[in-house]
Amino acid sequence: MPKLLYVINIFRTAAVPNVLLDIYPHIKEKYDLSILSLEKIDENDRLVRECRRIGISLESLNAHRLNLPVTLLRLKSYLKEHQPDLIHSHLGRADILCALCKNRETKLITTFHNVRPGYSVLSQWGYHLTDRIPDLRTSVSKTVQNSWYEDWNLSSPHEVVYNAVATNRLKCSINRNILRAQYGIGEDDFLLLNIGRLTKQKGQNVLVKTMEVLAQRDKRFKLIICGWGALERQLKEKITAHGLEQHIKLLGYVQDVSGLFTAADIFISTPIFEGQSIAVLEAMASKMPIVCTAEASLIEMLDPGKDALFVEKNDPLETADAVTRLASDPTLRLRIANNAYSKYRALHTPQTTARNYLSVYDRLLSVR
């Protein structure tokens, strides 16, 4: 059985590691899979514990993210010792360092998980300088691929493989009303959910302004924002300044979001740019109606008006209007939620993504 190594900057409960574990049951049928984290891993993390439980080989180089020379030397030594047949790397440092460390016999696939502006300038130039080394670069959406190959003029072989989410990790056995009560949400409240890093890219500042409009229309509108990041303090200050403490809850980092999808009524996402949102995929898989900005990758995922209600970027009033429309129309909520779920079933199941990656792996290993 060929040896496949996934390399990632840091393995912890987050979007990319979730995808890797979601497709693992289908990959292991044909490949001896191991995972390597460049940074130190936390043994108490939910996904790390899951790896240990199901027997995935998960190791760490224990390198600091800023110490690139040490990371490079440890990675080169690891690859020399373990001799994988195929490396599949994910995210900037892992992609670039694997390109610099791999030997001629080992095949290398790197995956772009975000559009080019989502990466540091150093990473962008690192990709440019190592462009001829990978055997293939995949992108999680056509939007991502275009941002690198049309806007940045990369020339390496490339194709699109969409991300996946598994529905089994989104199921929650706890009663919906009990979950809502745990978050201080009443049975008659209308709960919006946003999940994502608290960064300018994700656009949570717009959600605060949107909730100011919604709270004036109906006090029952509530919003939970789940995530962590550089904007946390700024968001807290804005929530307080607008008197929205009873309407917006910042939960911070949450490892298991299944209860949130069970408790909420609408998923709302207002990014400025995006690669392919795992949180939106999770909402699709959870049959939750979606309101989101008219951003290229989201339009690629969802048909406007059919699978989700789209709004212009940085427009709190239009966003509030879309939420109000869904809140007042249960039939519309059900229709777009079911349409989005059908799109998920067609393109984003773990079986589909694994099959696409297996096709890539098999093709590369056949060329030796």
C-alpha positions as CSV (number, residue, x, y, z in Angstrom):
1,M,0.0,0.0,0.0
2,P,1.6,3.4,-1.0
3,K,2.6,5.7,1.8
4,L,0.7,9.0,1.8
5,L,1.8,11.9,4.1
6,Y,-0.4,14.9,4.9
7,V,1.6,17.9,6.1
8,I,-0.1,20.8,7.7
9,N,1.1,23.9,9.6
10,I,-0.6,22.9,12.8
11,F,-3.0,20.1,13.4
12,R,-5.9,21.2,15.7
13,T,-9.7,21.6,15.5
14,A,-10.1,23.9,12.5
15,A,-11.4,23.9,9.0
16,V,-8.6,22.0,7.1
17,P,-8.0,19.3,9.7
18,N,-11.7,18.7,9.8
19,V,-11.7,18.1,6.1
20,L,-8.7,15.7,6.3
21,L,-10.5,13.6,9.0
22,D,-13.8,13.7,7.1
23,I,-12.2,12.1,4.0
24,Y,-9.8,9.8,5.9
25,P,-12.2,6.7,6.0
26,H,-12.3,6.7,2.2
27,I,-8.6,7.4,1.6
28,K,-7.3,4.7,4.0
29,E,-8.8,2.0,1.8
30,K,-6.0,2.6,-0.8
31,Y,-3.2,4.5,1.0
32,D,-1.2,4.1,4.2
33,L,-2.0,7.6,5.6
34,S,0.0,9.6,8.1
35,I,-0.3,13.2,9.2
36,L,2.6,15.5,10.2
37,S,2.1,18.9,12.0
38,L,4.9,21.4,11.7
39,E,3.9,23.0,15.0
40,K,3.4,21.4,18.4
41,I,0.0,19.6,18.8
42,D,-2.2,19.8,21.8
43,E,-3.1,16.2,23.0
44,N,-6.3,17.6,24.6
45,D,-7.6,19.0,21.3
46,R,-10.8,17.2,20.0
47,L,-9.4,16.3,16.6
48,V,-6.1,15.1,18.0
49,R,-8.0,12.9,20.4
50,E,-10.0,11.6,17.5
51,C,-6.9,10.8,15.5
52,R,-5.6,8.8,18.5
53,R,-8.9,7.0,18.9
54,I,-9.1,5.8,15.3
55,G,-5.4,5.0,15.0
56,I,-4.2,7.6,12.5
57,S,-0.5,8.2,12.7
58,L,-0.2,11.8,13.8
59,E,3.3,13.3,14.6
60,S,4.7,16.7,15.1
61,L,8.0,18.5,14.4
62,N,7.4,20.7,17.4
63,A,8.8,23.7,15.6
64,H,7.8,27.3,16.3
65,R,6.0,28.9,13.4
66,L,8.5,31.7,13.1
67,N,11.6,29.5,13.2
68,L,11.7,28.5,9.6
69,P,15.3,27.2,9.5
70,V,14.6,24.7,12.3
71,T,11.3,23.7,10.7
72,L,13.1,23.2,7.3
73,L,15.9,21.0,8.9
74,R,13.4,18.9,10.9
75,L,11.1,18.4,7.9
76,K,14.0,17.3,5.7
77,S,15.1,14.8,8.2
78,Y,11.6,13.5,8.7
79,L,11.0,13.0,5.0
80,K,14.4,11.3,4.6
81,E,13.6,8.9,7.4
82,H,10.0,8.0,6.5
83,Q,10.3,8.1,2.7
84,P,6.6,8.7,1.7
85,D,5.6,7.9,-1.8
86,L,3.3,10.9,-1.9
87,I,3.1,14.2,0.1
88,H,0.0,16.2,0.2
89,S,0.6,19.5,1.9
90,H,-1.9,22.1,3.2
91,L,-1.4,25.9,3.9
92,G,1.5,28.2,3.2
93,R,4.5,27.1,5.3
94,A,3.7,23.4,4.7
95,D,3.3,23.9,1.0
96,I,6.5,25.9,0.5
97,L,8.7,23.9,2.9
98,C,7.6,20.6,1.5
99,A,8.5,21.8,-2.0
100,L,12.0,22.7,-0.7
101,C,12.5,19.4,1.2
102,K,11.1,16.7,-1.0
103,N,13.3,14.4,-3.0
104,R,13.0,13.7,-6.7
105,E,11.2,10.3,-6.2
106,T,8.5,11.6,-3.9
107,K,5.4,13.1,-5.6
108,L,4.1,16.4,-4.1
109,I,0.6,17.9,-4.2
110,T,-0.1,21.2,-2.5
111,T,-3.5,22.7,-1.9
112,F,-4.6,26.3,-1.9
113,H,-7.3,26.8,0.7
114,N,-7.8,30.5,0.3
115,V,-7.5,33.2,-2.4
116,R,-4.2,35.0,-2.7
117,P,-5.0,38.0,-0.5
118,G,-5.6,35.6,2.3
119,Y,-1.9,34.7,2.4
120,S,1.0,36.7,3.7
121,V,3.2,38.5,1.2
122,L,6.0,36.1,2.2
123,S,3.9,33.1,1.4
124,Q,2.8,34.5,-1.9
125,W,6.4,35.0,-3.0
126,G,7.3,31.6,-1.6
127,Y,4.7,30.0,-3.8
128,H,6.0,31.9,-6.8
129,L,9.6,30.9,-6.2
130,T,8.7,27.2,-5.7
131,D,6.1,27.0,-8.4
132,R,7.9,24.5,-10.7
133,I,8.5,21.9,-7.9
134,P,5.1,20.5,-7.0
135,D,3.8,17.8,-9.3
136,L,0.3,19.3,-8.9
137,R,-1.4,22.1,-7.1
138,T,-5.1,21.8,-6.2
139,S,-7.4,24.6,-5.3
140,V,-10.6,24.2,-3.2
141,S,-12.6,26.4,-5.7
142,K,-12.3,27.9,-9.1
143,T,-12.2,31.3,-7.4
144,V,-9.1,30.3,-5.5
145,Q,-7.5,28.8,-8.5
146,N,-8.1,32.0,-10.6
147,S,-6.6,34.2,-7.9
148,W,-3.3,32.4,-8.1
149,Y,-3.1,31.4,-11.8
150,E,-4.7,34.3,-13.5
151,D,-3.8,37.1,-11.0
152,W,-0.4,35.8,-9.9
153,N,0.7,34.0,-13.1
154,L,1.6,30.7,-11.5
155,S,2.3,28.0,-14.2
156,S,2.4,24.7,-12.3
157,P,0.0,21.9,-13.2
158,H,-3.3,22.6,-11.3
159,E,-6.9,21.5,-10.9
160,V,-9.9,22.1,-8.6
161,V,-11.0,19.7,-5.9
162,Y,-13.8,21.0,-3.7
163,N,-13.8,20.6,0.0
164,A,-16.1,18.3,2.0
165,V,-17.8,18.0,5.4
166,A,-19.2,14.9,7.0
167,T,-22.8,15.2,8.3
168,N,-22.1,12.7,11.2
169,R,-20.0,15.3,13.1
170,L,-22.8,17.9,12.8
171,K,-25.4,15.8,14.5
172,C,-26.4,16.7,18.0
173,S,-28.6,14.5,20.3
174,I,-29.4,17.3,22.7
175,N,-32.9,18.9,22.5
176,R,-33.0,22.1,20.5
177,N,-34.7,24.1,23.2
178,I,-32.3,22.9,25.8
179,L,-29.4,24.0,23.7
180,R,-30.9,27.4,23.1
181,A,-31.5,27.8,26.8
182,Q,-27.8,27.1,27.4
183,Y,-26.9,30.0,25.2
184,G,-29.6,32.3,26.8
185,I,-31.8,32.1,23.7
186,G,-35.6,31.9,24.2
187,E,-38.0,29.6,22.4
188,D,-39.5,32.5,20.5
189,D,-36.2,34.2,19.6
190,F,-34.9,34.1,16.1
191,L,-31.3,33.0,16.2
192,L,-28.6,33.8,13.6
193,L,-25.3,31.9,13.6
194,N,-21.9,33.0,12.3
195,I,-18.8,30.8,12.5
196,G,-15.3,32.0,11.4
197,R,-12.1,33.6,12.5
198,L,-12.6,37.1,13.8
199,T,-10.7,38.9,11.1
200,K,-11.3,41.7,8.6
201,Q,-11.7,39.0,5.8
202,K,-14.7,37.4,7.5
203,G,-16.6,40.7,7.9
204,Q,-18.1,40.3,11.4
205,N,-18.1,44.1,11.8
206,V,-20.9,44.2,9.3
207,L,-22.9,41.7,11.4
208,V,-22.8,44.1,14.4
209,K,-24.3,46.9,12.3
210,T,-26.8,44.4,10.9
211,M,-27.9,43.4,14.3
212,E,-28.4,47.0,15.3
213,V,-30.9,47.3,12.5
214,L,-32.6,44.0,13.3
215,A,-32.9,44.7,17.0
216,Q,-34.8,47.9,16.3
217,R,-37.2,45.9,14.2
218,D,-37.7,43.1,16.6
219,K,-36.1,42.4,20.0
220,R,-36.3,38.7,19.4
221,F,-33.4,38.7,16.8
222,K,-30.3,37.2,18.4
223,L,-26.8,36.5,16.9
224,I,-24.1,34.0,18.1
225,I,-20.6,34.5,16.6
226,C,-18.3,31.6,17.1
227,G,-14.6,32.0,16.5
228,W,-11.4,33.7,17.7
229,G,-9.1,36.2,16.2
230,A,-7.5,39.7,16.1
231,L,-10.9,41.5,16.0
232,E,-12.3,40.1,19.2
233,R,-11.6,43.1,21.3
234,Q,-12.9,45.5,18.7
235,L,-16.1,43.5,18.2
236,K,-16.7,43.5,22.0
237,E,-16.3,47.3,22.1
238,K,-18.7,47.8,19.2
239,I,-21.3,45.5,20.7
240,T,-21.1,47.5,24.0
241,A,-21.1,50.9,22.2
242,H,-24.3,50.0,20.3
243,G,-26.0,48.5,23.4
244,L,-26.3,45.0,21.8
245,E,-25.1,42.9,24.6
246,Q,-28.5,41.2,24.9
247,H,-28.5,40.5,21.1
248,I,-25.0,39.4,20.2
249,K,-23.0,36.7,22.0
250,L,-19.3,36.1,21.2
251,L,-18.5,32.5,22.1
252,G,-14.9,32.5,21.2
253,Y,-13.2,29.2,20.0
254,V,-15.6,26.3,20.1
255,Q,-14.3,22.8,19.2
256,D,-17.7,21.1,18.7
257,V,-20.2,23.3,16.8
258,S,-22.8,20.7,16.2
259,G,-25.1,22.1,19.0
260,L,-24.9,25.5,17.4
261,F,-26.2,24.3,14.1
262,T,-29.0,22.5,15.9
263,A,-29.9,25.6,17.9
264,A,-29.8,28.3,15.2
265,D,-32.5,29.3,12.6
266,I,-30.3,31.0,10.0
267,F,-26.6,30.9,9.1
268,I,-25.2,34.2,8.1
269,S,-21.8,34.9,6.5
270,T,-20.5,38.3,5.3
271,P,-16.9,37.8,4.2
272,I,-15.0,40.4,2.0
273,F,-13.3,37.5,0.3
274,E,-13.2,33.7,0.8
275,G,-11.6,30.6,-0.5
276,Q,-14.3,28.0,0.2
277,S,-16.1,28.4,3.5
278,I,-16.2,25.2,5.5
279,A,-18.7,26.9,7.8
280,V,-21.0,27.6,4.9
281,L,-20.6,23.9,3.8
282,E,-21.5,22.8,7.3
283,A,-24.6,25.0,7.1
284,M,-25.6,23.5,3.8
285,A,-25.0,20.0,5.2
286,S,-27.2,20.9,8.2
287,K,-30.1,22.0,6.0
288,M,-29.9,25.5,7.4
289,P,-31.1,28.5,5.4
290,I,-28.2,30.8,4.5
291,V,-27.7,34.6,4.0
292,C,-24.3,35.5,2.6
293,T,-22.5,38.2,0.7
294,A,-22.2,38.1,-3.1
295,E,-18.6,37.0,-3.0
296,A,-17.2,34.9,-5.9
297,S,-16.5,31.7,-4.1
298,L,-19.9,31.7,-2.3
299,I,-21.6,32.3,-5.7
300,E,-19.6,29.4,-7.0
301,M,-21.0,27.2,-4.1
302,L,-24.6,28.5,-4.1
303,D,-27.1,29.7,-6.7
304,P,-28.3,33.2,-5.6
305,G,-32.0,33.2,-4.7
306,K,-32.2,29.4,-5.1
307,D,-29.8,28.0,-2.6
308,A,-29.2,31.1,-0.4
309,L,-30.1,34.8,-0.2
310,F,-27.2,37.0,-1.3
311,V,-26.5,40.5,-0.3
312,E,-23.9,43.1,-1.3
313,K,-20.7,43.3,0.7
314,N,-20.6,45.8,3.6
315,D,-24.3,46.5,3.4
316,P,-25.9,46.1,6.8
317,L,-29.3,47.3,5.7
318,E,-29.6,44.9,2.8
319,T,-28.3,42.1,5.0
320,A,-31.0,42.9,7.7
321,D,-33.6,43.0,5.0
322,A,-32.6,39.5,3.8
323,V,-32.7,38.1,7.3
324,T,-36.1,39.7,7.9
325,R,-37.5,38.2,4.7
326,L,-36.4,34.7,5.7
327,A,-37.6,35.1,9.3
328,S,-41.1,36.0,8.1
329,D,-41.3,33.2,5.4
330,P,-40.9,29.6,6.8
331,T,-41.7,28.2,3.3
332,L,-38.8,30.2,1.8
333,R,-36.4,29.1,4.6
334,L,-37.3,25.4,4.0
335,R,-37.0,25.7,0.2
336,I,-33.5,27.3,0.1
337,A,-32.2,25.1,2.9
338,N,-33.3,21.9,0.9
339,N,-31.8,23.3,-2.3
340,A,-28.5,24.0,-0.6
341,Y,-28.5,20.5,0.9
342,S,-29.0,19.0,-2.6
343,K,-26.0,21.0,-3.8
344,Y,-24.0,19.7,-0.8
345,R,-24.9,16.1,-1.6
346,A,-23.9,16.6,-5.3
347,L,-20.5,18.2,-4.7
348,H,-19.3,18.3,-1.2
349,T,-19.6,14.9,0.5
350,P,-16.5,13.2,1.9
351,Q,-17.0,10.3,-0.6
352,T,-16.9,12.8,-3.6
353,T,-13.9,14.7,-2.4
354,A,-12.0,11.5,-1.4
355,R,-12.8,10.0,-4.8
356,N,-11.4,13.1,-6.6
357,Y,-8.2,13.1,-4.5
358,L,-7.7,9.4,-5.0
359,S,-8.0,9.9,-8.7
360,V,-5.2,12.5,-8.5
361,Y,-3.0,10.4,-6.2
362,D,-3.4,7.3,-8.5
363,R,-2.6,9.3,-11.6
364,L,0.6,10.9,-10.1
365,L,1.9,7.6,-8.7
366,S,1.4,5.9,-12.1
367,V,3.9,8.4,-13.6
368,R,7.3,7.4,-12.3
